Amino acid sequence: MARAVLDAALAKRRAAQTNPRRRTGEGGSTGRRPRGYSGPGPDPRDPQLFGDVLGRLMKARGWEKPKAEATVFGAWERVVGPDIAKHSRPVKLDAGVLTVEAESTAWATQLRMLAATLLRNIASEVGHNVVTKLNIHGPAAPSWSRGPRRVQGRGPRDTYG
């Protein structure tokens, strides 16, 4: 029986000498790597770029559409161009309808004429079917119908002319 144990130990020692393992550092680990070396090609264990990891996370969680909608507001100047961005701003995006407020009625008219071009630019920048329709209006006029000190009556008619 002792002879069998000794033969098994010697066989194990010979096998270890023919297939030497690399020593690990002083860390006291078990010395076993998950699958050998990663090699020169790409491997899932290699360090990943943060943008790639974030992109995979957003795709896995289904956040592409909210990201695209936020891009319309956050990068408005890049999406429509600096000239248009100076004279307009996005207000609301609801069910694919983007509401844009222009600084004047003249700019609102110009933007209505450029609506097809703006939709094409938005689609190329943030993706298709994020914005399907533009609702463009001019600046809001002051309203005297609401407020804490509203006076009943016809309002300030004689003030303007």
Backbone as CSV, one residue per row, in Angstrom:
resi,resn,N_x,N_y,N_z,CA_x,CA_y,CA_z,C_x,C_y,C_z
1,MET,0.826,-1.180,0.000,0.000,0.000,0.000,0.881,1.259,0.000
2,ALA,1.923,1.296,0.803,2.827,2.446,0.843,3.532,2.600,-0.489
3,ARG,3.830,1.470,-1.124,4.504,1.521,-2.416,3.601,2.176,-3.466
4,ALA,2.289,1.927,-3.441,1.341,2.510,-4.401,1.228,4.009,-4.205
5,VAL,1.215,4.447,-2.952,1.143,5.887,-2.674,2.409,6.574,-3.160
6,LEU,3.576,5.941,-2.927,4.846,6.517,-3.370,4.915,6.595,-4.880
7,ASP,4.448,5.560,-5.586,4.444,5.586,-7.060,3.518,6.683,-7.591
8,ALA,2.378,6.884,-6.955,1.451,7.936,-7.389,2.060,9.318,-7.186
9,ALA,2.748,9.518,-6.072,3.385,10.808,-5.811,4.503,11.072,-6.791
10,LEU,5.295,10.073,-7.124,6.374,10.251,-8.098,5.818,10.546,-9.492
11,ALA,4.738,9.876,-9.866,4.128,10.131,-11.169,3.602,11.572,-11.244
12,LYS,3.023,12.026,-10.163,2.513,13.404,-10.121,3.654,14.405,-10.225
13,ARG,4.773,14.080,-9.583,5.936,14.971,-9.629,6.523,15.027,-11.027
14,ARG,6.600,13.880,-11.707,7.115,13.871,-13.080,6.204,14.664,-14.018
15,ALA,4.912,14.544,-13.838,3.962,15.283,-14.673,4.097,16.787,-14.435
16,ALA,4.335,17.181,-13.197,4.495,18.606,-12.890,5.776,19.156,-13.488
17,GLN,6.845,18.299,-13.571,8.099,18.768,-14.153,7.987,18.932,-15.664
18,THR,7.196,18.099,-16.325,7.067,18.227,-17.777,6.158,19.395,-18.165
19,ASN,5.203,19.766,-17.318,4.308,20.908,-17.565,4.481,21.932,-16.453
20,PRO,5.579,22.701,-16.480,5.790,23.659,-15.378,4.779,24.798,-15.432
21,ARG,4.360,25.236,-14.260,3.457,26.380,-14.137,4.267,27.632,-13.863
22,ARG,3.716,28.743,-14.264,4.361,30.007,-13.918,3.994,30.349,-12.493
23,ARG,4.944,30.895,-11.804,4.688,31.288,-10.412,3.956,32.615,-10.382
24,THR,3.066,32.750,-9.460,2.382,34.037,-9.272,3.207,34.867,-8.311
25,GLY,2.784,36.075,-8.097,3.522,36.976,-7.217,3.431,36.560,-5.768
26,GLU,3.823,37.454,-4.909,3.851,37.193,-3.484,2.474,37.311,-2.836
27,GLY,1.425,37.521,-3.635,0.102,37.805,-3.108,-0.572,36.653,-2.416
28,GLY,-0.076,35.447,-2.505,-0.691,34.332,-1.828,-1.918,33.809,-2.553
29,SER,-2.036,34.091,-3.845,-3.184,33.578,-4.581,-2.972,32.112,-4.899
30,THR,-3.993,31.474,-5.417,-3.916,30.041,-5.686,-3.025,29.734,-6.876
31,GLY,-2.706,30.716,-7.678,-1.829,30.491,-8.809,-2.589,30.064,-10.053
32,ARG,-3.878,30.027,-10.012,-4.656,29.607,-11.169,-5.281,30.827,-11.837
33,ARG,-5.072,30.913,-13.127,-5.687,31.974,-13.923,-6.968,31.433,-14.523
34,PRO,-7.916,32.270,-14.818,-9.186,31.765,-15.317,-9.067,30.980,-16.616
35,ARG,-8.285,31.478,-17.599,-8.180,30.772,-18.876,-6.826,31.000,-19.512
36,GLY,-5.799,31.048,-18.814,-4.497,31.293,-19.423,-4.306,32.755,-19.751
37,TYR,-3.369,33.018,-20.651,-3.083,34.391,-21.037,-4.077,34.866,-22.071
38,SER,-4.316,36.174,-22.081,-5.289,36.704,-23.028,-4.719,36.742,-24.439
39,GLY,-3.432,36.838,-24.597,-2.837,36.830,-25.921,-2.895,38.191,-26.577
40,PRO,-2.464,38.263,-27.850,-2.378,39.555,-28.516,-3.725,40.099,-28.993
41,GLY,-4.721,39.254,-29.149,-6.011,39.710,-29.663,-6.900,40.254,-28.563
42,PRO,-8.055,40.797,-28.948,-8.985,41.311,-27.948,-9.560,40.180,-27.101
43,ASP,-9.801,40.493,-25.849,-10.287,39.506,-24.893,-11.242,40.208,-23.951
44,PRO,-12.283,39.541,-23.451,-13.206,40.223,-22.540,-12.556,40.666,-21.238
45,ARG,-11.414,40.077,-20.895,-10.743,40.459,-19.655,-9.855,41.680,-19.816
46,ASP,-9.638,42.122,-21.049,-8.801,43.296,-21.286,-9.508,44.550,-20.760
47,PRO,-8.747,45.597,-20.424,-9.386,46.865,-20.013,-10.230,47.413,-21.162
48,GLN,-11.391,47.934,-20.822,-12.335,48.435,-21.817,-12.411,49.958,-21.733
49,LEU,-12.711,50.588,-22.861,-12.923,52.022,-22.875,-14.237,52.340,-22.165
50,PHE,-14.251,53.437,-21.421,-15.430,53.790,-20.643,-16.642,54.040,-21.538
51,GLY,-16.431,54.678,-22.671,-17.533,54.958,-23.587,-18.156,53.680,-24.129
52,ASP,-17.322,52.669,-24.424,-17.846,51.399,-24.909,-18.666,50.693,-23.836
53,VAL,-18.168,50.700,-22.609,-18.892,50.061,-21.507,-20.206,50.786,-21.268
54,LEU,-20.182,52.122,-21.307,-21.390,52.909,-21.096,-22.399,52.675,-22.221
55,GLY,-21.922,52.560,-23.453,-22.805,52.281,-24.581,-23.493,50.927,-24.453
56,ARG,-22.744,49.911,-24.037,-23.344,48.584,-23.841,-24.369,48.609,-22.713
57,LEU,-24.070,49.358,-21.643,-24.997,49.464,-20.524,-26.294,50.157,-20.948
58,MET,-26.177,51.245,-21.724,-27.357,51.966,-22.168,-28.208,51.105,-23.096
59,LYS,-27.557,50.316,-23.936,-28.290,49.430,-24.837,-28.987,48.320,-24.058
60,ALA,-28.299,47.768,-23.060,-28.884,46.690,-22.265,-30.076,47.178,-21.445
61,ARG,-30.029,48.405,-20.965,-31.113,48.932,-20.130,-32.218,49.620,-20.931
62,GLY,-32.001,49.793,-22.243,-33.021,50.436,-23.073,-33.066,51.936,-22.923
63,TRP,-31.921,52.565,-22.761,-31.861,54.006,-22.541,-31.484,54.782,-23.793
64,GLU,-31.506,54.164,-24.975,-31.095,54.891,-26.177,-32.050,56.031,-26.509
65,LYS,-33.358,55.767,-26.429,-34.332,56.806,-26.772,-34.273,57.983,-25.798
66,PRO,-34.257,57.773,-24.468,-34.110,58.935,-23.581,-32.801,59.696,-23.803
67,LYS,-31.736,58.987,-24.154,-30.456,59.652,-24.435,-30.579,60.520,-25.683
68,ALA,-31.225,59.999,-26.714,-31.397,60.767,-27.946,-32.274,61.994,-27.698
69,GLU,-33.326,61.831,-26.887,-34.179,62.977,-26.575,-33.415,64.031,-25.784
70,ALA,-32.569,63.601,-24.874,-31.771,64.555,-24.099,-30.739,65.246,-24.983
71,THR,-30.254,64.567,-26.013,-29.282,65.174,-26.922,-29.905,66.336,-27.681
72,VAL,-31.181,66.223,-28.009,-31.859,67.318,-28.721,-31.782,68.594,-27.894
73,PHE,-31.997,68.477,-26.584,-31.968,69.665,-25.722,-30.540,70.069,-25.360
74,GLY,-29.697,69.108,-25.041,-28.345,69.408,-24.568,-27.415,69.919,-25.648
75,ALA,-27.575,69.444,-26.864,-26.681,69.838,-27.955,-27.466,70.535,-29.057
76,TRP,-28.359,71.404,-28.685,-29.220,72.090,-29.641,-28.412,72.851,-30.684
77,GLU,-27.349,73.526,-30.256,-26.539,74.305,-31.201,-25.865,73.395,-32.228
78,ARG,-25.378,72.251,-31.780,-24.723,71.317,-32.700,-25.749,70.659,-33.623
79,VAL,-26.955,70.431,-33.124,-27.981,69.740,-33.902,-28.515,70.624,-35.021
80,VAL,-28.836,71.882,-34.733,-29.462,72.741,-35.750,-28.518,73.786,-36.341
81,GLY,-27.383,74.001,-35.730,-26.454,75.003,-36.225,-26.452,76.231,-35.331
82,PRO,-25.353,76.997,-35.334,-25.236,78.134,-34.420,-26.185,79.291,-34.720
83,ASP,-26.478,79.554,-36.008,-27.361,80.681,-36.330,-28.773,80.439,-35.835
84,ILE,-29.290,79.268,-36.101,-30.658,78.958,-35.675,-30.723,78.840,-34.156
85,ALA,-29.679,78.276,-33.551,-29.676,78.102,-32.095,-29.658,79.438,-31.359
86,LYS,-29.066,80.478,-31.974,-29.051,81.797,-31.350,-30.442,82.391,-31.233
87,HIS,-31.321,82.037,-32.167,-32.633,82.673,-32.237,-33.789,81.747,-31.863
88,SER,-33.479,80.532,-31.391,-34.549,79.614,-31.012,-34.066,78.700,-29.896
89,ARG,-35.029,78.039,-29.257,-34.676,77.071,-28.219,-35.756,76.005,-28.148
90,PRO,-35.362,74.770,-27.884,-36.365,73.722,-27.734,-37.051,73.852,-26.376
91,VAL,-38.345,73.655,-26.347,-39.107,73.823,-25.118,-39.553,72.475,-24.570
92,LYS,-40.132,71.637,-25.438,-40.732,70.393,-24.963,-40.677,69.354,-26.068
93,LEU,-40.454,68.100,-25.682,-40.509,66.977,-26.616,-41.471,65.970,-26.030
94,ASP,-42.586,65.789,-26.719,-43.619,64.891,-26.208,-44.155,64.046,-27.353
95,ALA,-43.973,62.732,-27.251,-44.475,61.768,-28.244,-43.962,62.081,-29.647
96,GLY,-42.721,62.484,-29.758,-42.113,62.757,-31.051,-42.368,64.145,-31.599
97,VAL,-43.120,64.970,-30.895,-43.408,66.341,-31.338,-42.534,67.290,-30.532
98,LEU,-41.629,67.966,-31.221,-40.726,68.912,-30.574,-41.310,70.315,-30.692
99,THR,-41.482,70.971,-29.550,-41.967,72.348,-29.529,-40.755,73.270,-29.444
100,VAL,-40.656,74.173,-30.396,-39.530,75.111,-30.479,-40.079,76.524,-30.348
101,GLU,-39.438,77.323,-29.513,-39.835,78.718,-29.346,-38.796,79.602,-30.024
102,ALA,-39.242,80.446,-30.938,-38.353,81.380,-31.631,-38.353,82.712,-30.888
103,GLU,-37.327,83.517,-31.118,-37.238,84.787,-30.389,-38.151,85.852,-30.960
104,SER,-38.605,85.688,-32.191,-39.539,86.649,-32.783,-40.462,85.908,-33.743
105,THR,-41.514,86.577,-34.148,-42.434,85.945,-35.088,-41.790,85.767,-36.461
106,ALA,-40.881,86.666,-36.817,-40.178,86.530,-38.096,-39.311,85.264,-38.085
107,TRP,-38.605,85.014,-36.984,-37.803,83.789,-36.886,-38.696,82.556,-36.847
108,ALA,-39.852,82.659,-36.231,-40.775,81.521,-36.214,-41.215,81.175,-37.636
109,THR,-41.487,82.195,-38.444,-41.865,81.964,-39.841,-40.728,81.322,-40.612
110,GLN,-39.511,81.825,-40.421,-38.356,81.238,-41.101,-38.147,79.773,-40.699
111,LEU,-38.298,79.485,-39.413,-38.108,78.114,-38.942,-39.191,77.187,-39.472
112,ARG,-40.404,77.706,-39.642,-41.462,76.879,-40.231,-41.125,76.524,-41.675
113,MET,-40.492,77.461,-42.393,-40.075,77.159,-43.765,-38.924,76.165,-43.805
114,LEU,-38.099,76.177,-42.782,-36.953,75.260,-42.712,-37.267,73.973,-41.943
115,ALA,-38.525,73.698,-41.656,-38.893,72.567,-40.801,-38.395,71.238,-41.362
116,ALA,-38.522,71.018,-42.669,-38.078,69.748,-43.255,-36.567,69.588,-43.113
117,THR,-35.820,70.660,-43.343,-34.364,70.613,-43.190,-33.979,70.377,-41.737
118,LEU,-34.672,71.046,-40.820,-34.384,70.854,-39.395,-34.661,69.421,-38.965
119,LEU,-35.771,68.855,-39.426,-36.077,67.463,-39.097,-35.014,66.516,-39.627
120,ARG,-34.524,66.785,-40.834,-33.467,65.951,-41.415,-32.173,66.062,-40.600
121,ASN,-31.819,67.281,-40.191,-30.613,67.477,-39.375,-30.742,66.796,-38.015
122,ILE,-31.898,66.920,-37.406,-32.115,66.281,-36.100,-32.041,64.771,-36.232
123,ALA,-32.638,64.232,-37.293,-32.612,62.781,-37.497,-31.196,62.281,-37.746
124,SER,-30.390,63.044,-38.477,-29.017,62.594,-38.734,-28.154,62.678,-37.474
125,GLU,-28.476,63.602,-36.582,-27.665,63.791,-35.377,-28.064,62.854,-34.243
126,VAL,-29.363,62.692,-34.004,-29.798,61.916,-32.832,-30.498,60.617,-33.183
127,GLY,-30.822,60.394,-34.438,-31.481,59.153,-34.829,-32.872,59.416,-35.367
128,HIS,-33.334,58.454,-36.165,-34.651,58.584,-36.782,-35.750,58.277,-35.771
129,ASN,-36.909,58.848,-35.999,-38.122,58.653,-35.195,-37.993,59.146,-33.756
130,VAL,-36.998,59.942,-33.446,-36.942,60.593,-32.138,-37.818,61.833,-32.195
131,VAL,-37.637,62.644,-33.237,-38.481,63.816,-33.478,-39.168,63.590,-34.819
132,THR,-40.493,63.518,-34.803,-41.240,63.275,-36.032,-41.926,64.531,-36.555
133,LYS,-42.160,65.508,-35.679,-42.869,66.726,-36.089,-42.350,67.904,-35.274
134,LEU,-42.326,69.070,-35.904,-41.927,70.300,-35.215,-43.143,71.187,-35.021
135,ASN,-43.273,71.715,-33.814,-44.306,72.702,-33.501,-43.555,73.988,-33.151
136,ILE,-43.555,74.946,-34.078,-42.760,76.168,-33.920,-43.702,77.340,-33.654
137,HIS,-43.395,78.089,-32.599,-44.191,79.285,-32.310,-43.263,80.411,-31.905
138,GLY,-43.802,81.616,-31.961,-43.044,82.809,-31.606,-43.030,83.010,-30.101
139,PRO,-42.519,84.137,-29.669,-42.464,84.401,-28.228,-43.868,84.559,-27.652
140,ALA,-44.009,84.181,-26.410,-45.314,84.293,-25.749,-45.570,85.751,-25.387
141,ALA,-46.774,86.228,-25.671,-47.153,87.596,-25.330,-47.505,87.663,-23.854
142,PRO,-47.336,88.826,-23.240,-47.715,88.931,-21.831,-49.212,88.740,-21.662
143,SER,-49.585,88.097,-20.597,-50.993,87.822,-20.345,-51.405,88.508,-19.049
144,TRP,-52.537,89.215,-19.133,-53.041,89.864,-17.934,-54.214,89.095,-17.328
145,SER,-54.508,87.920,-17.868,-55.678,87.188,-17.392,-55.393,86.361,-16.149
146,ARG,-54.124,86.191,-15.768,-53.798,85.417,-14.566,-52.864,86.211,-13.685
147,GLY,-52.829,85.843,-12.422,-51.906,86.486,-11.506,-52.558,86.792,-10.184
148,PRO,-51.755,87.112,-9.170,-52.313,87.346,-7.842,-53.093,88.653,-7.734
149,ARG,-52.784,89.632,-8.580,-53.459,90.929,-8.478,-54.267,91.237,-9.734
150,ARG,-54.977,90.257,-10.211,-55.765,90.433,-11.423,-56.994,91.281,-11.117
151,VAL,-57.253,92.223,-12.006,-58.402,93.100,-11.854,-59.431,92.689,-12.900
152,GLN,-60.673,92.508,-12.465,-61.731,92.154,-13.396,-61.982,93.327,-14.340
153,GLY,-62.276,93.020,-15.548,-62.565,94.071,-16.513,-61.861,93.807,-17.829
154,ARG,-61.829,94.830,-18.664,-61.301,94.658,-20.001,-59.777,94.747,-20.061
155,GLY,-59.123,95.171,-19.009,-57.672,95.239,-19.026,-57.154,96.587,-19.457
156,PRO,-55.881,96.707,-19.720,-55.263,98.012,-20.037,-55.476,98.402,-21.488
157,ARG,-56.668,98.732,-21.853,-56.979,99.070,-23.251,-56.446,100.441,-23.660
158,ASP,-56.564,101.416,-22.783,-56.197,102.760,-23.161,-54.690,103.003,-23.116
159,THR,-53.909,102.052,-22.582,-52.474,102.245,-22.437,-51.751,102.172,-23.786
160,TYR,-52.272,101.359,-24.712,-51.539,101.094,-25.942,-52.120,101.855,-27.139
161,GLY,-52.534,103.019,-26.980,-52.833,103.698,-28.177,-53.967,104.543,-28.253
